[in-house]
Amino acid sequence: MALQPHILSDKDGTFGPEGGGPDSGLLTKTKTRTQRPPMYKVMLLNDDYTPMEFVVHILERFFGLNHAQSFDIMLTVHKKGLAVVGVFSYEIAETKVAQVMDFARRHQHPLQCTMEKE
């Protein structure tokens, strides 16, 4: 005995081989886009008291920059008054600012580090 395929009809509200039925139409899939978090610039500000070597050390220690990169950024801070050290998510930027400020205070330097929304 051969099995006959069952073809659903429009009578029972389901799809037949040609489609139809109350739920016919295109099936659309909604794509959810995750929005990137806002980014924050971390900046060092120049002062007349913090030694240049200390600023280079800060950049190497807390921002993972090599000596040449750290020296270039330190010179930018010295000549222009401030420099962007990096761009991070809010939590990371906040942590970096706190680390730099705490380290500078413990070493009795008035170095200022701030962050602002990019």
Secondary structure, 3 states (H helix, E strand, C coil): CCCCCCCCCHHHCCCECCECCCCCCCCCCCCCCCCCCCEEEEEEECCCCCCHHHHHHHHHHHHCCCHHHHHHHHHHHHHHCEEEEEEEEHHHHHHHHHHHHHHHHHCCCCCEEEEEEC
